[in-house]
């Protein structure tokens, strides 16, 4: 069968599966819509959490960014992996024990303030919209190539699919859909990685092939040594060396780690299990499922980089393989013959470089570059869509919950019925999907970069408020609100200035202390902590009932039913 036929078959069957699950698991109450009735088994929740966590940034963009940045790109791998461990051990069990639906719920009740709840709602919307823009961008990239449509139309198709099963199923439908999506995305990621590892090194385990010797047909020698040599010949830094400053690397890694611990769409997954014990168990399962992809990504990145350099660099443009022409039609890879010799000159010097490659296509194009069978290429398309759509659905649910439950039910319209609350939740998803689609069509950067901005915003807003709310009896509403406002305002302003208002200055020579917009969330987080503590000391300690509540949530198993305490 042709690649187009295989693509329609793989993508079509996977979409039918998601929609069928959403119909079967549709939500009929606010409890099922928000937290799946808190009846999800730990193993299923672990798979759903992994799918929710491994977004288009993990599946499509992370290996691409490592392929182009080499060692510097590993900050995404370290930050996201370490962040999940931090979330699972330090944050999630306590929030699950607290027994609320959402992070703004926790902030509002812990800091005994509607103002704090409103600030948390605004932060949740800010973070979620930034994050979901990256997912819709990933959907558009996949569709533009494999269904041979424009990116804009691809985003619209993805919007329609997500809207259907998110609105119909709520968290209940999304959870079981994400279980299926995890199976699809991990199979789609691992199969080509195993194929290419065998092809290049003869080793079927990508994690080991990554450090193995190349077969004689590919020139022999160790893969990473070969990559170092190829990069340096073209003027790039050695693949195993980094060019970012140590401070920037630390800040990006910390922003990604701490942002993870404040991501509302991941935290809410721990409210869907029946007990705190089950929350801890599902966190362990999720870490295992996530590790399968994350330990493979560096190998995929190295394989892709070597295949790209061997296949394209210094090649006659008239003789480029078919995959190059196909991706060229999507405008995600382009060649400009600056010296008129008809050869593709791919070098580090911008003045002489003739090849432009979108980092988000590397994982998707890798099977084609390596000459793998059409069914493998189509499978990767289905996996990329599964990764993007699973996270998009979780984010849209956070947006809907923030609007209908935290803003309307708990603040502006406390008298609305459960039916009305569900209506507003679904209406909020519709509005959110339109905004997400717009930013998917006009993204502020490539997928992993946009997602990194979301993590920085989460680190600078939610992380200090959550940690202080759990571990500090003295922290009060004035300190928490002042800290959140300071942190997210500073971080958002820095990102907007360098990414939108003055993009010409978006380089290390102009950044404050050499800290990139992707890493500035760490500084925002420190400011949040400092302002919260200083302002908090200027006002009275929280009331005794609030302090008693904080002491109680540290007791394991205090509250095993979030449904009973939904407020």
C-alpha positions in Angstrom: 0.0 0.0 0.0 1.0 3.6 -0.5 2.1 5.8 2.3 -1.0 7.9 1.9 -3.2 4.8 2.3 -1.3 3.6 5.3 -1.6 7.0 6.9 -5.3 7.2 6.4 -5.7 3.7 7.8 -3.5 4.2 10.9 -4.8 7.7 11.7 -8.4 6.9 10.9 -8.5 3.7 13.0 -6.9 5.5 16.0 -9.4 8.4 15.8 -12.3 5.9 15.6 -10.9 4.2 18.7 -10.7 7.5 20.6 -14.2 8.6 19.7 -15.7 5.2 20.5 -14.1 5.3 24.0 -15.3 8.9 24.5 -18.9 7.8 23.7 -18.8 4.8 25.9 -17.2 6.7 28.8 -19.1 9.9 28.5 -19.5 12.0 31.7 -23.0 12.4 33.2 -22.1 14.4 36.4 -19.6 17.1 37.4 -17.7 14.5 39.4 -17.2 12.4 36.3 -16.5 15.4 34.1 -13.9 16.9 36.5 -12.2 13.8 38.1 -13.7 10.8 36.4 -15.7 10.0 39.6 -12.3 9.2 41.3 -12.7 5.6 40.3 -9.8 5.2 37.8 -7.5 2.2 38.7 -3.8 3.1 39.4 -2.5 1.2 36.3 -4.9 2.9 34.0 -4.3 6.3 35.6 -0.5 5.7 35.2 -0.9 5.2 31.5 -3.3 8.2 31.2 -0.9 10.4 33.2 2.0 9.3 30.9 0.0 10.2 27.8 -1.1 13.5 29.4 2.5 14.3 30.3 4.2 13.2 27.0 2.8 15.8 24.8 3.7 16.8 21.3 6.8 18.4 22.8 8.0 15.0 24.1 7.0 13.0 21.1 7.6 15.3 18.2 9.9 18.1 19.4 12.2 16.9 22.2 14.3 14.6 20.0 14.3 17.3 17.4 15.7 19.9 19.7 18.3 17.4 21.0 19.3 16.6 17.4 20.0 20.2 16.6 21.3 21.4 20.0 23.2 18.3 21.0 24.1 18.3 24.7 22.3 21.6 25.3 19.1 20.0 24.2 19.3 17.5 27.1 18.1 20.2 29.5 14.6 19.4 28.3 15.1 15.7 29.0 16.5 16.3 32.5 14.1 19.0 33.4 10.9 17.2 32.4 12.0 13.8 33.9 13.2 15.3 37.1 10.1 17.5 37.3 7.8 14.5 37.2 9.6 12.8 40.1 9.4 16.1 42.1 5.7 16.3 41.4 4.9 12.7 42.2 6.9 12.7 45.5 6.5 16.3 46.8 3.2 17.7 45.6 0.6 15.3 44.2 0.0 13.1 47.3 -0.7 16.1 49.5 -3.0 17.8 47.0 -4.8 14.5 46.6 -5.2 14.3 50.4 -6.6 17.8 50.4 -9.5 16.6 48.4 -10.3 19.3 45.8 -10.8 19.2 42.1 -8.3 21.8 41.0 -5.2 23.8 41.9 -7.2 27.1 42.1 -9.5 25.2 44.5 -6.5 24.4 46.7 -5.2 27.9 46.5 -8.5 29.5 47.3 -9.3 27.3 50.3 -5.7 27.1 51.7 -5.3 30.9 51.5 -8.9 31.5 52.6 -9.4 34.1 49.9 -11.5 34.6 46.8 -8.8 36.9 45.5 -6.2 34.2 45.7 -8.6 31.8 43.9 -9.1 34.4 41.1 -5.3 34.9 40.7 -4.9 31.2 40.5 -7.6 30.9 37.9 -5.8 33.6 35.8 -2.5 31.8 36.2 -4.1 28.4 35.3 -5.6 29.9 32.1 -2.3 31.6 31.2 -0.3 28.5 31.6 -2.8 26.2 29.9 -3.3 28.4 26.9 0.4 28.7 26.3 0.9 25.0 26.6 -2.0 24.0 24.4 -0.8 26.3 21.6 2.3 24.0 21.3 0.0 20.9 21.1 -2.1 22.4 18.3 1.1 23.4 16.5 2.2 19.7 16.7 -1.2 18.5 15.3 -0.8 20.9 12.3 2.8 19.7 11.6 1.6 16.1 11.5 -1.4 16.7 9.3 0.4 19.1 6.9 2.8 16.3 5.9 0.9 13.0 6.2 -2.5 14.1 5.0 -0.9 16.6 2.6 -2.9 19.6 3.8 -1.9 23.0 4.9 -0.9 23.4 8.6 -3.9 25.7 9.1 -6.3 23.0 8.0 -4.5 20.4 10.0 -5.0 22.4 13.1 -8.7 22.8 12.4 -9.1 19.0 11.9 -7.3 18.4 15.3 -9.5 21.0 17.0 -12.6 19.2 15.8 -11.4 15.8 17.1 -10.4 17.1 20.5 -13.5 19.1 20.9 -15.7 16.1 20.3 -14.2 13.7 22.9 -13.3 16.4 25.5 -16.8 17.9 25.5 -18.6 14.6 25.5 -16.5 12.6 27.9 -14.9 15.1 30.2 -12.2 13.7 32.5 -13.8 10.2 32.4 -13.7 10.0 28.6 -10.4 11.7 28.4 -8.8 9.3 30.9 -9.7 6.1 29.0 -8.9 7.8 25.7 -5.5 8.6 27.0 -4.9 5.0 27.9 -5.4 4.1 24.3 -3.3 7.1 23.1 -0.4 6.0 25.3 -0.4 2.6 23.7 -0.4 4.2 20.2 2.2 6.8 20.9 4.7 4.5 22.7 4.4 1.9 20.0 4.8 4.5 17.3 7.9 6.0 19.0 9.7 2.7 19.7 9.2 0.8 16.5 11.1 3.2 14.2 13.8 3.7 16.9 14.4 -0.1 17.0 14.4 -0.3 13.2 16.9 2.5 12.9 19.1 1.2 15.7 19.3 -2.1 14.0 20.0 -0.5 10.6 22.8 1.8 11.9 24.5 -0.3 14.6 23.0 -3.8 14.5 21.8 -3.4 18.1 18.0 -3.7 18.5 18.0 -1.7 21.8 18.1 2.0 20.9 19.3 3.1 24.3 22.4 0.9 23.8 22.7 1.5 20.0 23.1 5.2 20.9 26.5 4.5 22.3 27.5 1.7 20.0 29.7 1.4 16.9 28.2 2.1 13.5 28.1 -0.8 11.0 30.7 -0.7 8.2 28.2 0.3 5.7 27.8 3.6 7.6 31.5 4.2 8.0 32.2 2.4 11.3 33.4 4.1 14.5 31.3 5.1 17.4 28.1 7.0 16.6 28.7 10.0 18.9 32.3 10.4 17.8 31.1 10.4 14.2 28.5 13.0 15.0 31.0 15.2 16.7 33.2 15.1 13.6 30.4 15.8 11.2 29.1 18.7 13.2 32.6 20.3 13.5 33.3 19.8 9.8 30.2 22.0 9.1 31.1 24.6 11.7 28.7 23.5 14.4 29.7 22.8 18.0 30.6 19.2 18.7 27.4 17.2 19.3 28.5 16.2 22.8 29.5 19.8 23.7 27.3 22.6 24.8 27.4 26.3 23.9 24.8 27.6 26.4 26.1 29.2 29.6 26.0 27.1 32.7 23.7 29.5 34.4 21.2 29.3 31.5 21.3 25.5 31.5 20.6 25.4 35.3 17.8 27.9 34.9 16.1 26.1 32.0 16.4 22.7 33.8 15.0 24.2 37.1 12.2 26.0 35.3 11.1 22.8 33.6 11.4 20.8 36.8 9.6 23.2 39.0 7.1 24.1 36.3 6.1 20.4 36.2 5.2 20.5 39.9 2.8 23.3 39.2 1.1 22.1 36.0 -2.6 22.0 36.6 -3.4 19.4 33.9 -0.9 16.9 35.4 -1.8 17.5 39.0 -5.5 16.9 38.4 -4.7 13.4 37.2 -4.0 12.4 40.8 -7.5 13.3 41.8 -9.0 10.6 39.5 -7.9 7.7 41.7 -9.9 6.4 44.7 -7.2 7.0 47.4 -3.9 8.7 48.3 -2.3 5.2 48.2 -3.6 4.7 44.7 -2.3 8.2 43.7 1.2 7.2 44.8 1.0 3.9 43.0 -0.3 5.5 39.8 2.6 8.0 40.0 5.1 5.1 40.1 3.4 3.4 37.1 3.4 6.7 35.2 7.2 7.2 35.8 7.9 3.8 34.3 5.7 4.4 31.3 7.3 7.9 30.7 10.8 6.4 31.1 10.3 4.2 28.1 10.1 7.2 25.7 12.4 9.5 27.6 15.3 7.1 27.6 14.9 6.5 23.9 14.7 10.1 22.8 18.4 10.8 22.9 19.0 7.8 20.7 16.4 8.9 18.2 17.9 12.4 18.2 21.4 11.1 17.4 20.1 8.7 14.7 18.1 11.5 13.1 21.0 14.0 13.1 23.4 11.5 11.5 20.9 10.5 8.9 20.1 14.1 8.0 23.8 15.1 7.7 24.7 12.0 5.7 21.7 12.3 3.4 21.4 16.0 2.7 24.6 17.9 3.4 26.6 18.7 0.2 24.1 16.8 -1.9 23.1 17.8 -5.4 19.6 19.4 -5.0 18.5 17.7 -8.2 19.3 14.3 -6.6 17.7 14.8 -3.2 15.5 11.9 -2.1 11.7 12.0 -2.3 11.1 12.7 1.4 13.0 16.0 1.0 10.6 17.2 -1.8 7.6 16.1 0.2 8.5 17.9 3.3 9.6 20.9 1.2 6.0 21.2 0.0 4.9 21.7 3.6 7.4 24.7 3.9 8.9 23.1 7.0 12.2 22.5 5.2 13.6 24.7 2.5 16.7 25.2 0.3 18.1 28.5 -1.0 21.0 28.1 -3.5 23.0 31.2 -2.4 26.2 30.3 -4.4 24.4 28.9 -7.4 26.3 25.6 -7.5 23.2 23.4 -7.2 24.4 21.7 -4.0 22.9 21.9 -0.6 25.3 23.7 1.7 24.3 23.0 5.3 26.7 24.9 7.6 26.7 26.8 10.9 27.5 30.2 9.3 24.1 31.9 8.6 25.5 33.9 5.7 26.5 30.7 3.8 23.9 28.2 5.1 21.4 27.2 2.4 19.2 24.7 4.3 16.5 25.6 6.8 14.9 22.7 8.8 12.0 23.1 11.2 13.1 21.2 14.4 9.6 19.8 14.8 9.9 17.6 11.7 12.9 15.5 12.8 11.0 12.6 14.6 8.3 12.6 11.9 10.7 12.6 9.0 13.3 10.3 10.6 11.7 7.0 9.4 11.5 8.4 5.8 15.1 9.6 5.9 16.1 6.1 7.0 14.0 4.5 4.3 11.8 2.5 6.6 8.5 0.8 5.4 5.5 3.0 4.7 3.5 1.4 7.6 6.2 2.5 10.1 6.0 6.1 8.7 2.2 6.1 9.0 2.4 4.7 12.5 4.6 7.6 13.6 2.0 10.0 12.2 -0.7 8.4 14.4 1.7 8.5 17.4 2.4 12.2 17.0 -1.3 12.9 16.8 -2.0 10.8 19.9 0.7 12.6 21.9 -0.6 16.1 20.9 -4.3 15.3 21.2 -4.0 13.6 24.6 -2.3 16.6 26.2 -4.5 19.1 24.4 -7.6 17.3 25.9 -6.2 17.5 29.4 -5.3 21.1 29.1 -8.7 22.0 27.7 -10.3 20.3 30.7 -8.2 22.4 33.0 -9.4 25.5 31.2 -13.0 24.4 31.4 -12.7 23.5 35.1 -11.0 26.9 35.9 -13.9 28.8 34.2 -17.0 26.7 35.2 -15.9 25.5 38.7 -13.4 27.9 40.1 -14.6 31.1 38.5 -18.3 30.6 38.2 -19.4 28.0 40.7 -17.0 29.0 43.5 -17.0 32.8 42.8 -19.3 34.6 40.5 -22.4 32.3 40.3 -22.4 30.1 43.4 -26.1 29.2 42.9 -25.9 27.5 39.5 -27.0 23.8 39.3 -24.8 20.9 38.4 -26.4 20.8 34.9 -25.6 24.5 34.4 -22.1 24.0 35.6 -21.6 21.2 33.0 -23.0 23.4 30.3 -20.6 26.2 31.1 -17.7 23.8 31.3 -18.4 22.5 27.8 -18.9 26.1 26.5 -15.5 27.0 28.0 -13.9 24.1 26.1 -15.4 25.4 22.9 -14.0 28.9 23.5 -10.6 27.5 24.6 -10.3 25.4 21.5 -10.8 28.4 19.2 -8.1 30.3 21.0 -5.8 27.3 21.0 -6.3 26.8 17.3 -5.4 30.4 16.6 -2.1 30.1 18.5 -1.5 26.7 16.9 -1.7 28.4 13.5 0.5 31.3 14.6 2.7 29.8 17.3 5.3 31.9 19.1 8.0 29.3 18.5 8.6 25.6 17.8 6.7 23.1 20.0 9.2 22.4 22.7 10.0 26.0 23.0 6.4 27.1 23.4 5.9 24.3 26.0 9.0 25.5 27.9 7.4 29.0 28.2 4.3 27.3 29.8 6.6 25.5 32.3 8.3 28.7 33.2 5.0 30.4 33.8 3.8 27.5 36.0 7.1 27.5 38.0 6.9 31.3 38.6 3.2 31.2 39.7 2.0 28.0 41.1 5.0 26.2 42.5 5.9 28.5 45.4 2.2 28.9 46.4 1.6 25.2 46.4 4.9 24.3 48.3 4.4 27.1 50.9 0.7 26.1 51.2 1.6 22.6 52.1 4.8 23.0 54.2 4.4 26.5 55.8 1.8 27.1 58.5 2.7 30.8 58.6 2.1 31.6 54.9 -1.0 33.8 54.5 -3.2 35.0 51.7 -1.4 38.4 51.3 2.0 36.8 50.8 0.7 34.1 48.4 -1.2 36.5 46.2 1.7 39.0 46.1 4.1 36.2 45.2 2.0 34.7 42.4 1.3 38.1 40.8 5.0 39.1 41.0 6.3 35.8 39.6 4.0 35.4 36.6 4.1 39.1 35.7 7.9 39.2 35.6 8.2 35.9 33.7 5.5 36.8 31.2 6.9 40.2 30.6 10.4 38.9 30.0 9.1 36.2 27.5 6.8 38.7 25.7 9.6 41.3 25.4 12.2 39.0 23.9 9.9 36.8 21.9 7.4 39.4 20.5 8.2 43.0 21.2 11.9 42.9 20.5 12.7 39.5 18.8 15.9 41.0 17.3 17.3 41.0 20.8 16.4 37.4 21.5 19.9 36.1 21.9 22.4 35.5 24.7 24.1 38.9 24.2 20.9 40.7 25.2 19.4 38.4 27.8 19.6 39.4 31.5 22.6 37.6 33.0 22.5 35.4 29.8 19.3 33.7 30.9 17.0 32.8 28.0 13.2 33.2 28.0 12.9 29.4 28.4 14.8 29.6 31.7 13.5 32.9 33.1 10.8 31.1 35.0 13.4 30.1 37.6 14.1 33.7 38.4 10.4 34.4 38.5 10.0 31.5 40.9 12.7 32.9 43.2 11.0 36.3 43.1 7.7 34.7 43.9 9.2 33.0 47.0 11.0 36.1 48.2 7.9 38.4 47.8 5.6 35.8 49.3 7.8 35.4 52.4 8.5 39.1 52.9 4.9 40.3 52.4 3.5 37.3 54.4 5.6 38.5 57.4 3.9 41.9 57.3 0.4 40.4 57.9 -1.1 38.1 60.5 -0.7 34.4 60.3 -3.6 32.4 58.8 -6.6 31.6 61.1 -6.2 28.5 63.3 -8.7 26.4 61.3 -6.5 26.9 58.2 -3.4 25.9 60.1 -5.1 22.8 61.4 -6.2 21.9 57.8 -2.5 22.3 56.7 -1.4 20.0 59.5 -4.1 17.4 58.6 -3.2 17.1 54.9 0.2 15.8 55.9 -1.4 12.8 57.5 -1.5 9.9 55.0 -5.0 8.8 54.0 -6.9 11.6 55.8 -9.2 12.1 52.8 -9.7 9.4 50.3 -12.6 10.9 48.4 -12.3 14.2 46.6 -15.9 13.8 45.4 -17.1 14.1 49.0 -15.2 17.4 49.5 -15.7 19.2 46.2 -17.0 22.4 47.8 
